[in-house]
Each structure stands twice: as C-alpha cells, then as structure tokens.
C-alpha cells in the first residue's frame, strides 16, 4: 500500500471500529424505544416500558402532581422488571406484550441484527488478515462486509420503527406515547459509520488508476 493511502486506511478503520462498538451496544441493550400509557389520575402508579431486540423492561412509576398525561419519564425511580420476549424464551412471561408486540417484526429485527454481527465478524477477519505482507487486497472484501453490516443495522432499526408505529396505532394497546432512546441512536450512528466507512475503505484499497491515457492498470507501478 502506498504511503499516501496508509493514513487514510487507518483513519477509516478507526471510524469503522467505533461503528462496530456502537453496533454491539445497540444490539445487546434494550433502550431502543420507550413506551408510555395514558395517566388519567395524578398520584397514581403507572407502568412505562422500554425494550430492545431481545427483551422488554417495565417500570412502575408513582406520578406526582403534573400536567403531563403520559407516564414518565422513564428515568424516575420505580420498581423495574425485565423479561425476554416470549418467542425467544417460552419460559418467560411477557403478558404486557402479548397483544401489543408484533411478533414477526420483533423476530425479523433480531435476525437482521444477527446477520449484521456476522458481517462484522467476517469483515474484521479479512481486515486482520490484510495486515500481513502483500495482503492489501483483503481490505476490499472487508469493506463490503462492513457496508453490508451497516445496511443490516439500518434495516433492523427500520423494522423496529415500524413495529413501534403499529403498536401505537393499534386499538388494542395501552400505549399512547413513545420516543426512541439511546440504543436506537447508537444503531443509527453505527449504520452511518459502517456503511460510509466501508465505502471509503473500498475506494482507498482499490489499485492506483493510470495517470496517463496510454498507461494501463497492468503497467502502473505496483503498490507496496
């Protein structure tokens, strides 16, 4: 690899590494979205929830005098209870999501996220192998794997977003308000870093183009 491209490749790989960390944080945490039911009486106990790809956590919150008709914020102290979705662990009870959760959406989002992790593993393997002498060509498949991982994270987030929208619009749900939390933000940032970083890495790892019209790629000087 040429001396001019090496710093660009290192900087791109660092950005991709940050994207990998954010993707892992997004997949394993359960703060993708926060749901809130309507609160009709003040000084009453309400139950807010936040969930991720694998499980849901509910929190019983005692509402004080407030003009807000929704339960929360979720950061208020209260009794917390977390359980995995029933379709991932049949032994767990998750009655609160029995009707309001779209099972197919949840399974699809989790499966796509697993594919993203698989692409990340394959891309990282190629990137590590490219550290050997005259193996710069392995950066090209690594860049594609990272770009595919970013696309999968994006699709997983979009499926989750559609699931939340259908839950709020459903007539059989108690939720009236929602917002996306920091796990979802990590997924969006991971998509940007992995996808754009993968494309940049692909461009930086390509062979040098001919500098003159009569010079072919085969005639160009080899990169070291």
PLY file of the C-alpha trace (Angstrom):
ply
format ascii 1.0
element vertex 224
property float x
property float y
property float z
element edge 223
property int vertex1
property int vertex2
end_header
0.00 0.00 0.00
1.29 3.46 -0.88
2.42 5.83 1.86
-0.32 8.31 0.96
-3.13 5.77 1.31
-1.96 4.15 4.55
-3.04 7.02 6.89
-6.42 7.23 5.16
-6.97 3.49 5.58
-6.02 3.64 9.27
-8.38 6.56 9.90
-11.18 4.75 8.07
-10.60 1.57 10.05
-10.74 3.58 13.28
-14.13 5.01 12.28
-15.31 1.51 11.41
-14.11 0.29 14.82
-16.22 2.96 16.51
-19.17 1.84 14.38
-18.61 -1.77 15.45
-18.66 -0.80 19.13
-21.85 1.22 18.66
-23.49 -1.65 16.78
-22.65 -4.10 19.58
-24.00 -1.69 22.20
-27.23 -1.24 20.23
-27.78 -4.98 19.75
-27.22 -6.03 23.37
-29.06 -3.18 25.12
-32.79 -2.68 25.49
-33.33 1.07 25.16
-34.42 1.22 21.52
-37.82 2.72 22.33
-39.68 3.92 25.42
-43.45 3.45 25.63
-45.81 5.33 27.89
-49.52 4.75 28.69
-52.04 7.44 29.46
-52.25 8.64 33.06
-55.80 9.63 34.00
-55.24 10.28 37.70
-52.34 12.03 39.34
-50.60 10.49 42.37
-51.33 7.12 40.76
-48.98 4.33 39.76
-48.38 3.88 36.05
-46.26 1.42 34.10
-43.84 2.63 31.43
-41.69 0.32 29.34
-38.54 0.30 27.27
-37.43 -2.53 25.00
-34.76 -3.69 22.61
-34.32 -6.56 20.20
-34.46 -9.31 22.80
-36.35 -8.22 25.90
-38.66 -5.65 27.45
-38.33 -3.88 30.79
-41.26 -2.32 32.60
-41.09 0.17 35.45
-43.84 1.10 37.90
-43.66 4.83 38.47
-45.61 6.87 41.01
-46.73 10.04 39.28
-46.78 13.24 41.31
-48.81 16.35 40.57
-48.15 17.09 36.96
-49.98 18.34 33.91
-48.40 15.65 31.77
-50.89 12.93 30.81
-48.19 10.37 29.99
-46.25 8.09 32.32
-42.68 9.03 32.94
-40.04 9.98 32.28
-38.56 6.50 32.42
-35.63 7.81 34.49
-37.85 8.31 37.54
-37.33 5.80 40.36
-39.59 2.78 40.44
-39.86 -0.98 40.56
-38.23 -2.45 37.45
-38.93 -5.83 35.88
-37.22 -7.20 32.74
-38.08 -10.33 30.77
-37.13 -11.74 27.38
-39.76 -11.83 24.69
-41.84 -14.99 24.82
-40.87 -16.07 21.29
-37.20 -16.01 22.35
-37.74 -17.70 25.72
-41.02 -19.62 26.10
-40.46 -19.93 29.84
-40.64 -16.18 30.35
-43.91 -14.36 30.84
-44.47 -11.17 28.92
-48.18 -10.51 29.17
-47.69 -6.81 28.64
-46.53 -7.51 25.09
-48.97 -10.35 24.42
-51.17 -8.17 22.23
-49.16 -5.04 21.56
-46.00 -6.66 20.24
-45.75 -7.58 16.60
-44.05 -10.95 16.88
-42.94 -11.11 13.26
-41.42 -7.63 13.44
-39.50 -8.46 16.60
-38.07 -11.70 15.23
-37.16 -10.05 11.93
-35.34 -7.15 13.62
-33.36 -9.53 15.83
-32.48 -11.84 12.92
-31.27 -8.95 10.76
-29.14 -7.70 13.65
-27.55 -11.15 13.94
-26.71 -11.02 10.21
-25.09 -7.65 10.83
-22.89 -9.13 13.55
-21.94 -11.95 11.18
-20.86 -9.45 8.51
-18.86 -7.57 11.14
-17.04 -10.75 12.15
-16.20 -11.61 8.53
-15.09 -8.06 7.78
-12.88 -7.92 10.87
-11.34 -11.27 9.96
-10.43 -10.00 6.48
-9.09 -6.74 7.91
-6.84 -8.58 10.37
-5.56 -10.93 7.67
-4.76 -7.94 5.46
-2.12 -6.85 7.97
0.17 -9.49 6.51
2.63 -8.68 3.77
1.10 -8.13 0.32
-2.43 -8.89 1.52
-3.93 -5.45 1.00
-6.43 -6.97 -1.42
-8.29 -8.42 1.58
-9.37 -4.90 2.52
-11.77 -4.94 -0.42
-13.97 -7.81 0.80
-13.64 -6.40 4.34
-15.04 -3.08 3.15
-18.02 -4.80 1.53
-18.73 -6.83 4.67
-18.70 -3.64 6.76
-21.03 -1.88 4.32
-23.44 -4.85 4.42
-23.28 -4.81 8.23
-24.27 -1.16 8.22
-27.19 -1.84 5.91
-28.39 -4.67 8.17
-28.27 -2.39 11.21
-30.31 0.17 9.28
-32.90 -2.45 8.28
-33.12 -3.71 11.86
-33.79 -0.18 13.08
-36.40 0.41 10.39
-38.22 -2.81 11.26
-38.20 -1.79 14.92
-39.54 1.63 14.00
-42.40 0.09 12.01
-43.16 -2.23 14.93
-43.41 0.70 17.36
-45.60 2.63 14.94
-48.00 -0.30 14.60
-48.15 -0.73 18.36
-49.07 2.92 18.91
-51.67 2.86 16.10
-53.27 -0.36 17.32
-56.65 -0.19 19.04
-55.65 -2.98 21.43
-52.75 -1.20 23.07
-52.46 0.92 26.19
-49.55 2.94 24.81
-50.27 6.49 23.68
-46.81 7.98 23.54
-43.31 6.84 22.61
-39.85 8.06 21.78
-36.66 6.41 20.57
-33.89 6.14 23.11
-30.09 5.92 23.14
-29.82 2.34 21.87
-31.65 3.38 18.71
-29.30 6.37 18.38
-26.32 4.00 18.67
-27.78 1.87 15.87
-28.23 4.92 13.61
-24.67 6.10 14.26
-23.35 2.58 13.65
-25.13 2.47 10.30
-23.52 5.73 9.18
-20.02 4.76 10.31
-20.11 1.19 8.99
-21.74 1.94 5.66
-19.79 5.08 4.77
-16.63 3.66 6.31
-16.98 0.52 4.22
-17.39 2.51 1.02
-14.41 4.73 1.89
-12.28 1.69 2.69
-13.20 0.18 -0.67
-12.12 3.33 -2.50
-8.84 3.58 -0.60
-8.00 -0.09 -1.17
-8.50 -0.04 -4.93
-5.38 -0.15 -7.13
-3.95 3.12 -8.35
-5.60 4.29 -11.53
-3.42 5.02 -14.60
-2.06 8.55 -14.58
-1.70 8.84 -18.37
-4.14 7.87 -21.14
-1.62 5.42 -22.62
-0.85 3.77 -19.28
-2.83 0.64 -18.42
-3.53 -0.74 -14.96
-1.06 -3.53 -15.68
1.64 -1.01 -16.49
1.12 1.06 -13.36
3.69 0.84 -10.63
2.88 -1.82 -8.02
1.83 -0.63 -4.59
3.90 -1.67 -1.57
0 1
1 2
2 3
3 4
4 5
5 6
6 7
7 8
8 9
9 10
10 11
11 12
12 13
13 14
14 15
15 16
16 17
17 18
18 19
19 20
20 21
21 22
22 23
23 24
24 25
25 26
26 27
27 28
28 29
29 30
30 31
31 32
32 33
33 34
34 35
35 36
36 37
37 38
38 39
39 40
40 41
41 42
42 43
43 44
44 45
45 46
46 47
47 48
48 49
49 50
50 51
51 52
52 53
53 54
54 55
55 56
56 57
57 58
58 59
59 60
60 61
61 62
62 63
63 64
64 65
65 66
66 67
67 68
68 69
69 70
70 71
71 72
72 73
73 74
74 75
75 76
76 77
77 78
78 79
79 80
80 81
81 82
82 83
83 84
84 85
85 86
86 87
87 88
88 89
89 90
90 91
91 92
92 93
93 94
94 95
95 96
96 97
97 98
98 99
99 100
100 101
101 102
102 103
103 104
104 105
105 106
106 107
107 108
108 109
109 110
110 111
111 112
112 113
113 114
114 115
115 116
116 117
117 118
118 119
119 120
120 121
121 122
122 123
123 124
124 125
125 126
126 127
127 128
128 129
129 130
130 131
131 132
132 133
133 134
134 135
135 136
136 137
137 138
138 139
139 140
140 141
141 142
142 143
143 144
144 145
145 146
146 147
147 148
148 149
149 150
150 151
151 152
152 153
153 154
154 155
155 156
156 157
157 158
158 159
159 160
160 161
161 162
162 163
163 164
164 165
165 166
166 167
167 168
168 169
169 170
170 171
171 172
172 173
173 174
174 175
175 176
176 177
177 178
178 179
179 180
180 181
181 182
182 183
183 184
184 185
185 186
186 187
187 188
188 189
189 190
190 191
191 192
192 193
193 194
194 195
195 196
196 197
197 198
198 199
199 200
200 201
201 202
202 203
203 204
204 205
205 206
206 207
207 208
208 209
209 210
210 211
211 212
212 213
213 214
214 215
215 216
216 217
217 218
218 219
219 220
220 221
221 222
222 223
